[in-house]
Amino acid sequence: MDGEPATSSDLELLDYTSGVSFHDQADLPETEDFQAGLYVAESPQPQEAEAVSLGRLSDKSSTSETSLGEERAADEGAIPVDKSSVRSGDSSQDLKQSEGSEEEEEEEEEGCVVLEEEDVEQDEVTGASELTLSDTVLSMETVVAGGGGGDEEEEEPLTEQSEGKEQKILLDTACKMVRWLSAKLGPTVASRHVARNLLRLLTSCYVGPTGQQFTVSSGESPPLSAGNIYQKRPVLGDIVSGPVLSCLLHIAHLYGEPVLTYQYLPYISYLVAPGSSSGPSRLNSRKEAGLLAAVTLTQKIIVYLSDTTLMDILPRISHEVLLPVLSFLTSLVTGFPSGAQARTVLCMKTISLIALICLRIGQEMVQQHLSEPVATFFQVFSQLHELQQQDLKLDPAGHSEGQLPEMSLSDGQQRPVDPIVLDELQKVFTLEMAYTIYVPFSCLLGDIIRKIIPNHELVGELAGLYLESISPSRRNPASVEPTVPSTSPEWDPQGGVFPQDDGHSGTFGSVLIGNRIQIPNDSQSESPGPLGPISGVGGGGLSSRSEDNALKQELPRSAHGLSGNWLAYWQYEIGVSQQDAHFHFHQIRLQSFPGHSGAVKCLAPLSNEDFFLSGSKDRTVRLWPLYNYGDGTSETAPRLVYTQHRKSVFYVGQLEALQYVVSCDGSVHVWDPFTGKTLRTVEPLDSRVPLTAVVVMPAPHTSITMASSDSTLRFVDCRKPGLQHEFRLGGGLNPGLVRSLAVSPSGRSVVAGFSSGFMVLLDTRTGLVLRGWPAHEGDILQIKAVEGSVLVSSSSDHSLTVWKELEQKPTHHYKSASDPIHTFDLYGSEVVTGTVANKIGVCSLLEPPSQATTKLSSENFRGTLTNLALLPTKRHLLLGSDNGVIRLLA
């Protein structure tokens, strides 16, 4: 905001200064320059680490890990042809299933936050490294006063300062990688595997009493001071959660408002939902932390919601967030593991959240939509007042085990009361709390407070008693202006805000000046708004600190914002269980890639799935980006066009070990995908014996395997000139031309399929033919090799067959009824097939023969299907046609 238009640079997480730690933390003064680095010291008392697993959250395990997904730094501006791709690490369970077991037992030990970088690939995890940011604290003892002390006294603080800078760099690097990965993976994978884990991690930031301590420095008023509702003093958990919130908001900035309303808000509802048991229950430490995290995240969401969206989901926020939180907060039978401190923090956060909503929507909308939450919040003072008047004497020993005493209240109902919880409530809802709540809400609501809060007079009297206790001459709270920061707007004693300093006074961003409604500029003044800094900030992020004070901020429009078909598909994907290993084809068109003037002969997604290659009859190879754009009807231009071929291109692939592209039109071209420069050309030894099939070896191998029309297999190493190996496959027979080649994932064997239906298996290390057998009755169209020495082949005899390398009989045999399966790809243990009749089928490699087919509609795909390629991580299909257009469908 601040008068500057939102640009792409606004999405950068520029500053992460708060350390991630769950150990005892002392406080830094607000005047400390965080840009100069954090000061850290080892915790004086080592504490046990709490089990925090982002994939499987279970109280039954004593140790687990926090996995955020790994990403390797790369330049987003260049064509990122890196080796890392994605896979769901420990997230093998559904979001709610994975956290459901947390209600079974209590976790009261502190957790350490582990940011684990993990390559997520569909087939294998290539490597992982952990960044453990534990045993670091923010300590006042390590802050060195300027100009004081001798050399011996300064030596230790300087060492601690350097360690603090190292921790800051680690945290900053981890956050940048999460941000980079979120943009690289696309909306569905980022939401399923990054945002979900960040949401789980947010709860861990508030576990334990340490994360619930207010950050109070010298010279500041206590947490429950008058006007604190506008200052919103953070707790240590807010400082720890700052980078997590920044990453969550970055994902929302990338993909738009639906991320807030369709993913974050349902998760908040899940966090605050009551337990399954109907009887009195005591919260465990994670549920307690979840309530604090939910309210903190809701505050962030409210700020970034548009006016229309806020009014649309306001009933949901009231019934699914505010009322459940208030039921825990005001319960007479449910205690908090951390006692009155946690309840006080939750109370202050809830006050700030309700006040924020009130300021956004105005008094009239508060009366229509928030009457019940506000009245429920104030009602707890009446209940405690009645119980205090009854002089309640509860003797737990006088009641049977498991049964709580019941007391009758003014509403005529008998309600159970836990003596321990009652004492906790009395420590929280004191006279000071009544004053802290009553004065700001009387200003916010004005005369409406009498209509929606029945006991407003009682709360006003309690606030007056507090005033009398601190200043006997000032009895009436209505006559006292709340203590607010000097930069806050001026308050009218009758309630309301003077318009000259507040640009958002409950009229959706408009300011009343006489009988004229003036719409202010998009920018906010640099002075904080009436709510002060929003909690959870503590370390930089997407917005500057002055922007964090705003009541409303616009999400910048991103080119990757979700809309149309992309939004519909994303909504479906985030609801799919992570345990679902099946490929589901819904025929949702996501993107089109026009550009080829001839039929598309081959498709090859790069290993990271953010680009893909296509070869065509028009003698060109094109490199296309796979980032989401538009609403499903947009067309994407190629990033690079390679035009050095002289004939139709029938093969294209990526030599992953060297990051080169290999394409073939009868001669092999090796070229650089970043520049399009030809690095090497391999011509057939005899022009009368052209190359008929090519395949690249998997990493770490750097060779290309080529088959010629004389049934000879040749290997070329791209690092040196000449041939590496040459093997004859015919063996005195005449099996025909080699139509297809496939290399095992380990690179130890290669299989060749001939036009006669014959297949030959060759050991690449020795050159020996391991096996040759008549696999099909017709021309072999395509072969794929899978982990576990499994081969899949399709033929013009309408069959698709699954083989074990050294077994005589096929494992499975599928028969297409009408057309041969001329193209297919693999997804885990499933095969996705395509025919010239534009039918897409899915069959299993493990189960008995069965195949579900879908006919492509002319609206989503035009022309005849010539080739398909599957993106296993994103679960998308690339379909090439004879008219040169490539479609991305899901």
N, C-alpha and C positions, 0 to 999 in steps of 0.2 A: 504494500500500500504506500503510504507516505508520499503520495504524489507521483510516484514512478509507475509507469505501466508495467504489467506483468510480462516478463520475458522468460525465455528458456533458462536464463541464468537464475531466475527466482527458484527454480526447481532444485538447485544445487544445495546439498547439505554442507554449508560452508564451515561450520564451526561445531565441534563436539568437544565440549570442555568438561563435562561431568564424567567422573569415573564410574565404572560399573563395579559395585561392591556391595556385599550384604553384611560387612563387618561394621563394628562400632565406628561411627563417623562423628568427628567434631565438626564445628561449623566454620565456614569462611564468611567474613563480612561481605556485605553486598558491594562495598566499595572496592573489593579486590579485583584486580585486572585479570580476568580469566584468560584473556588472549595471551598473556605472558606464560601460561602453562599452569598446570595443577601441581599442587604439592601433595605428596603422598607419603605415608608411613605405614609400617607393618602394624597390624592390629595387636594391641598389647595382650589380648587374651585370645588364643586360637580357639576357633569354634568349629563344630561339626558342620559339614556341608549338607544341605538338604537336597534330596533327590529331585532334580528338575529335568524332565525329559520332554522334548518337544514332540517326539514321535509317539511315545506311549507314556502318558502321565499316570502313574500308579503309586499309591502310598505303600503298596506291599513290597516294593523294591527299595533297598536302602541307598543304592547309588544309581545314577543314570546321567545322561548327558543332555545338554541343550544344543540342539542342532539348528542352525539357521540356513544351511546350504552354502556350498562353496562357490566362489566365483573367482576367476583369474582375471587380473586387471588387463583390460585391452582398450584400445581407443575406439570409442563409439563412432567417431567420424569416419574411420577407415572401414574397409570391409573385414569384419572380424572373422577370420577363418581360423579359429583356435581349435584346440583339441578337446576342450572341455565341453561337455553338454550336461543335460540335466537328468536327475533321477530323484525320486522321493526317497530320502535317506531313511530315517527312523519313522517317518510318518506313514505307518502301515495301517493305522486305524482311522476311523472317522473322527471328526473333531469332537463330537459329543461323546462318542464311545470312549475316546482316549482319556477324557477328563472325568468320565462318570465315576470311575473308581476312587476319585479323590474324596468323595463324601464318606468313605467307609471308615477312615481312621484319621487321627489328628497329626498334623505335622507342625511342630513348634520349633524346630531347629532352623538355623539360618541357612540359606542357600547361596551357593556361589554361582555366578553367571558365567557360563562358558560359551563363547562365540565360536562355534566350530565351523570351519570352512570345509565344504564337502562337495565333491563333483557328483552331480546327480545325473546319471546316465541310465537309460532304460535297461541296458544289458549288464553293466558292471560298474563298480565304483573304482575309478582309476587312482584315487589317492585322497587323503584327507589330512588336514593339519588343524590343530586346535590353538585358539588364542584364548588362554585362560586369564581373565582379568580378575583374579581373586587376591586376597591378602593386600588389597590397596584401599586406603581410606583417605577421606578429606580431613585433614587434621590442622587445627589451629596451631599446634605446637611447631609445625614445620614452616610456618610463615615467618620469614625473616624480615624484621623491621629494618627499614633503610637507614644505613649509617651507623648501626649499632654493633658492638661486639668486636672481639679481636679475631685473628686468623684461626685460632683453635676452635672458637665458638661457631665460626661460619662454615667450617669444613663439613660437618655432618648435615646441616640444612642444605648446602649446595649439592651434596650427593643425593639427598632425598628429592631435591628439585629436579635433578636430571632424570631420576627414576620416574618422577611424575610426568615429565615431558615424554618419556618413552611410553608410558601407559596411555597418555593422551594421543600419541601417534598411532598406537595399536587400535585404540577405540575409533579414531577418525578413519583409519584404513578399513576397519571392518564395516563401518557405516557406509563408506563410499562404495565398497564392494557390494553390499546389499542393495544400494541404490542402483548401481550399474547392472546387477543381475536382474533386478525388477524390470528394468527397461528392456533388457536383452531377451528375457524369457517370454515376454508377451503377457497379456492380461490373465489368461486362464492358468498357466503354470505359475505365474507370480502370485496369484491369489491362493492357489491350492497349496503351494509349497513354501512360499516366503511369507505372505501376509498371515497365514494361519499360525505359523511358528512364531512370528513376531507378536501376535495377539496372545499366545500362550506365555511368551516371555514377559509380556507386560505385567501379568499377574505375579510373576516371580519377583518383580522389583519391589513389591510391597509386603513380602512374606517376612514375618518376624517383627518383634518390637522395634528393632533398630531402624527399619525403613519407615516407621510411623512416628518418628520424633520430629517435632517442629524445628525448622532451622531458624533459631533466634540468635542474633548477634548482639553485641553490646550496643546500647543506645537505642534499641528498638523496643517497642512495647510488647507485652506478652501476647501469646496467640489469640486469646479471647479478649481483644481490646475493642473498644467502640470503633466502628468503621472498618474492622478487619474483613467484613464481607466484601469490601471493595478492594482491599489489598491482597486478599487470598494468599496468606502466607503458606509457602510450600513445606512439605515434609521431605525428609531425606530420600524417601522412595520416589518423590517427584524428580529429584535431581538424577537419580539412577535411571529412571524411565525416560528421561529427555531424549536420548538418541533413539530409543525404540519408537517413541511417538513420532519423532522426526521421520524415521523410515516409513512408518505407517502412513503418514500424511504425504510423503513423497509418492507412494503408490497411488494414493487418491488423486494427487495432482497429475500423475501420468494418465490415468484411465478414467478420471472424472467422478462426478458425484455418486453414481451408482455404487461405487466401492464403499462409500460411507453408509448408504442406506440399505444395501442388499447384503453386505458382508459384515461390516463392523457393528451395525446396530443389532442384527440378530445374535451376534456373539455376545454383545453386552446383555441382551435379554436372557441369554443362556447363563451368563455369569451370576446374575442377580436373581434368577428364578429360585423359588423355595425348593427345599429338598422334597424327596418323595414321601418321607415319613410325615404323617399328619400330627403326631404328638410333639411335645416340647423337645427341642434338640439344641445341642450346643454346637456352634460353628467350629469347623476345623480351621487351621491357620491359612490354608489355601483359599477356602471360601471367603474368609475374612479379607484376604488380600485381593481376591477377585472383586469384592464389592468396591474397594477403593480404586482398583484399576478401572472398573466399569464407569464409575462416576467421573474419573479423570478423563477417560477417553470420550465420554459423552459431552463434556465441556468443549473438547476440541471439535467434535462433530458439529455441535450447535453453531460454532463460530463460522464454519465453512459452508453451512447449508444456505441455499437461496431462500428467499422469503416464501415463495410458493411451495417449495419442498418442505420447509419447516412446518408450515400450516397443514400440509397433507399428512405428515407423520407425527404431528403433535399428539393426537390421541394414543398412538402407539408408545410414544415416549412416556406419556402420563401413566398408562396402564401396565406397560411392560418393563419400565425402568424405574420411574419415580416411586410408584406405589409399592413394588417389591422391596426397594431399598428402604423405604420408610417403615415397612413392616418389620424388617430386621432391626432398624435403628430404634424404633419405639416399642419393641416387644418386651413384655414383662416376664417372659420365660426363656428367651434365647440370649445366652451370654456370649461375649466375645472372648476368644482365647487371650488376647492382649489386654483385656479389661477395659477400663474407662478410657485409656489413651486412644485405642483404636476406634472406639465409639465416638470420641470427641473429634478425631480427624475426619471420620465419615460424616459426622454432623456438619462440620464446617464446609466440607466439600459439597454436601447436598444443598446447604444454604446457598453457596455460590452458584451452583448449577441452576437452582430454581430462580434465583435473582437474575441470572443471565438470560434465562428464557423470558422472564417477565419484562426485562428491558427490550428484548427483541420483538415481542408481540404486542405490548401495550396493555393497559388496564382492562379494556373491554374483553380482549381475547383471554386474558387471565381469568376473568370471571366466568367465561364460557367453558374453558378447557382445563384450567388448573385449579379450580376451586377445591376439588377433593384432595389432591396432594398437599396443598397449602393448609387446608383445615386439618388434615391428618397430622401434619407436622406440629402444628400448634396444640393439638389436642393432648399431647403427651404431658404438657404442663398441668392441664386440668386433672388428669389421672393421678399424677404424682401428688398434686395438691390435696386431692380427696384422700388418698392413702395416708398422707401425712396428718390430715385432720382426724382420721380414724385412729391415729396413734397405733399403727399396725405393729403387733408383736408376733412375729412368726418364729415358731420353734420347730426346726426341721425334725427334731427327734420325736415330736409329738404326732407325726404323720407316718403312715405306712410307706415302705420303701417304694420309690418310683412315683409317688403321688404328691402333687403340689397343693398347698392350701389355696382355696378360692375365696375371692372377695367380691362383694357386690359394689358396682359403681353407679353413678347417677343415671346411666342409661338403662339401668334395671337388669343388666346382664351379670352373670357370675363368671368371673375370669380368674384363671389360675395365676398365681404370683409366686415367682421364685425369689426368696429373700436375698440371695446373692446378686441376682440381676437387678432387683429393686435398689440395692445399695449402689450398684454400678450406674444406674440411671440417675440417681440423686447426685452422684458426683459429676455427671455430664450436664444435665439440664438444671443448672444452678441459676441464681439470680443474675449472675453475669452473662450467662448464655441467653436468658430471657431478654436482657437489655440489648445484647449483641444482635438478636434476631428482630426484636420489636421495632427499634428505631429505623433501621433501613427499610423494612417491609412497610412500615407506615408511610415512609416517603415514596416507596415504589407504588403502592396501591392506593394511597389517598383515602377517600371516603369509602371505597369499595371494601376496605378491610373489615368494615362493620357487617357487610353482607356475606362475605365468604368465610370469615373466621368468627365463629360464635363466641369463643372465649377470649376475644381480643382485649376485653377489659381486664380480665385476670392477668394476662401476660403483661399488659401495661402497668398494672399495679406491682407485679414482680419486678419489672424494669425500674419502676419508681423506687422500690425498696433498695435496689442496688445503687441507684443514684444517691439515695439518702445515706447509704452506708459509706460511700466515698466522699460525699459532699452534702451534709445535712441541709444546706440552704437551697439545694436544687432538688425539688421533690418530683416535679412533673416531667416525665421523659419527653413529652410532646414539645416542651418549651426549650429543649436542649438540642442543639445541632450536633449531629454525629461527627465524631472525629474522623476526618478523611484526609488523605494526602493533600498536600498543597496544590498538586497538579490536577486534582479531581474537580469535577464541575461543582459549582455552588449549589447548595441545597436550599430549597424553599421551605421555610418552617411549616407551611400548610401541606407539604408533600409535593413531590415532583422535582424537576431539575430545570434550572435556568437554561434557556436554549443557547446562550451565546457560547458555551463551552462544550455542549454535548450535541453531537451530530446524530445520535441514535437515541431518541427519547421515547421509544415505544411506538413510533409511527412508521416502522419499517424504513428507517433511514431518512425520513423527512423531518423538517423542523418547522414548527408553527411560529410564524411571525405576524402578529395581528390576525387578519383574516386571510393570510396568504400562506400557502405551504411551499416551502423552499426545499428543493432537493440538493443536498450538499455534494461536493466533489467526491470522486471515488476515494480520494486520499484521506487519511486521518491525520490529525495533528500529531506531532511527536509526543505530546503529553499523554500519559496513560488515561484511558477511559475510566468511567466510574467503577468498573469491576477490577481495575488494576491488572497486574500480570496474571495470565492464566496459569494455573498450576500445571506442573508437569513439564515446564520448560527448563531450565536449568542448564542448558548447554548448547545454545545455538540451534540451528535447524533450518527449516525451509524459509522461515521468515525472521526478520530482525526482531529485537526485543520490543521496539516500539509497536510493531505490528501485532505482537502477542497481546497487547492491551486492548485491541479493537474488539468490539462486540460482534462485528461481522467482517468477513474477508471473502473475497471472490476467489474461487478456484480458477486459476488461469486456464484458458482453453488450450488443450493439447491436441496435436495432430493424431494422437493415439487414443483419444477419448472414445469411450464405448457408446455405440448407438446402433439402432437397427438390428440386423442379423448378428453382429458381433455382440451386442448386449444380450440378445436372447440366448445365444450359445454360451456366453460367459455365465449367465444366471443358471443355466442347466449344469454347467461343469462344476461350479463351486458347491452344488448340492449333491454331487456324486461322491459316494464313499471312496476313500483312498484304497480300500480293500478290493474294489472292483477292478479285476484284471482283464476284462473283456473289452473289445473294441466295438463301439456302438456308432453306426453310421445313420445320421439323421437327415442327410441331404440338405444341409444349411449352407448356402453359398456365402463365402466370406470375402473372397477377393478374385479378381480376374487379372490375367497377365497376357495381354495381346502384344504382338510384335513380330512373331514369326510369319513369314509369307508362305511357308510350306508346312507339311505335316510334322508334328512333334514326334521324333523317333526315340528319344531317351530323356529321362529325368533323373537327377541325382541331387538330393538334399545334402548340404554340408553337415558335418558332424554336430555342429552346434545348433542347427535347425533355424538359424536366422537368415540364411541365404540358400538358394538352390540353383543348380545348373540345368540347362535344357539344350539339347541338340536337335537340329531340324533338317528337313530335306532341303531347306533354303541355304545350306552350307554354312550356317552360322551357329555359334554357341553363345548363349546369353546367360548372364549372371543376374539373378533377381533377388531383391530383398523380401523378407517374409514378415516384416513388422505390420501390425494391424493398422489399417487406415479406413476411414469412412464407415458406412453402414452396411457393407456387404455388396454394394453395387459399384464401388470405385474400381478404377483400373490403375495398375501400377506399371511404371516404366522400368526397363532393365537398368541395372547399375553399370553394366559393362557388356559390350558385344565383341566377340572374337570372330574375325572375318578372314582368317588365313587358310581355311579349308577350300579345297577345289571340288569336292564331291559331297554327296549327302552324308551327314554325320550320323552314325548309328550307335556310337558309344561315347559317353562322357562320365568321368568320375574324378574323385579327389584322392590324390596320393597323400594321405594324411601325415605321414612321417615328415615329408618335406614341404607340405602345404602347397603343392603344385596341383594344377588341373591337367588331366590326361583326356584327350578326345581323339577319336579315330574316324576317318572317312575312307579307309583302305590303307592309309599311312597314319602313324601315331604322331600327335602333336603334344608336346609338354610345354605348358605356358604358365606364367605368373598371374594369378587372379587379381592381384592388386594393381598391376600395370597393364595387363593384357599383352605383355611382351612374350614372344615365342622363345623358349629356352632350348628346345631340342626337337628335332624331327627325325622319326625313325621310318625309313622307307622299306618296303619289302625287298628282299634280295633279288627277286625276279618279278618283273611287272606282270608276268603271266600267272604268278602265284600270289594273289592279293591276300591281305589279312582279312579274316572273316569274323574273328571274335577277339575281344580284349578284356582284361580285368586287371585291376591294381591290387597289389598285395597289402594286407592290413599292417598298421604300425606294430612294431618298429621297422618292418621291412621297407625297403625303398625301391622295390623292383616292380616291373610291369610284365604281365604275362600275356603273350600274343599267340594266337593260333592262325595258321595259314591254311590255304585251301588244299595243301598236300598233306594234311593231318600232322603237321609238325608244330610242336610247342616250343616257343622261344622265350627266354627271360632276359630282360634288359634292366640293368641297374642305372638309375638316373644320375648317379654320382660319378660314373665313369663311362668312357666311350666303349663301343663294341657290344657284342653279345655276352651274356653271363652264362647261360646254359642253352642247350638245344636238345629236345627229346622227340623221338618218333612215337606217335600214338597208334598208328594203324596196325602194326605188328603183322604185316603180310595180308591183312584183311582190307576190304574196301568199304569202310563204314560210311563214307560220304564226307560232306563238309562239316566242319565244326561250327555249330550254330550258337552255342552258348558256353561260357566258362564261369566257374564259381570257385572261390578260394575259401577254405575253412577259416573261421575266426582266428585260429592260432597261426595260420599261414603254413601249416605242415603238409597240407594236401591240396590238390586242385582237381576238379572234376570237369570233364569235357562232355558235352552232349552233341551227338551227330545228327545229321539229317535223316539217317536211317532209323533213328530211335535207339541207337547204341550209346552206352555211357562208359567212360573210362575214368578210373580213379588213379591218380599219380601221386607218389610221395615226392614232395619238392626237395627234400634233403638228399635223397639218393638217386632220384630219377627213375625209380622202379615203378612199373605199373602194378598197383596193388590189386586191382580188380577191373574186369571188363565184362559187361553183361548187356543183353538186349532188354532195355527198360521199357520201351514203348513200341507200339506198332507204327507210329507215324513220326513225322519230323518233330524233334525236340525244340520247343519254343523258348523256354527259359529254365534256368537252374538257380537255386539259392542254397547256400550252406548255412547251417545253424549250429549253435553250441551243442556239444554232446554227440558229435559225429553223425549228425542228421542231415540228409539231403532232401530237398523238395524240387520236383521237376514237373513241368507241364508239357503237353504234346498236342499236336494237331489231331490226335485220335480222341480228343475231348476229355482226356484224363488228367488228373492231378495226383501225383503219387509221392508218398513220404517213405524214405529209405533210411536204413542204418547203413553206414559205409561198407561194412564187411559182412552184412547179412544178405542172404540170397533173396528172401521174400520181402516184399514191401510191408511197412508198418501199417499204413493206411492207403486207401485207394478211393479217390473221388471221381465221379463221372459227370460231366456236364451234359445236360439233356439236349441242348440245341446247338451251342456254339463252343468251339475250343477256348480254353483259358489261355489267351496269348500274353497276358501280363499279370503279375501278382507281386505282392510284397508281404513281409512278415511283421507281426506285432506280437512279441512274446511267444506264446504257444499257439498263436492263431495265424491263419493265412488269409489275407484280403485279396480277392481275385477280381479280374475284370475281363469282359468279353467284348467282341466287336458289336454285340447287340446292346451295348451300353448298360450291362448289368453288373452290379457290384455284389460280390458274395463274401461271406465270412465263414470259415470252417476251422476246426480245431485240429492241432497236430496230435492231441492226446486222446480225445474222446472218439467213439465210434463214428463212422462216416455220417455226417449231416451238414447241410449247408443252407444258410439263409441268404437269399438274394434280394436285391433291391434294383428296380429299374430306374435309371436316371431320368428325371423329368426334363423336357425340352426347355423349361424356364431356367433351370440351373446349369444345364450342359447342352451345348449344341454341337453337331457334328458327330463323328464316329470316334470312340475311345481308341487311342493308339498306345498309350502308356500310362502307368500310374506309379506313384511313389508315396510312401507313408511316412509321416513324421511321428515317430513313436512317442516322444515326450509330449508333444502338443496334441497328439491324437487327431491330426488333420490328414486329409488326402489331397495330393496333387494329381490332377487328371489332365493329360495331354490329348489333344484332338487332331483330326486330320486337317482342320482349317487353320492350325497354327496358334490357337488360343489355349492357354492353360488356365484351369480353374482350381481354386482352393476351396474345398468343401469339408464339412465336419458332420 
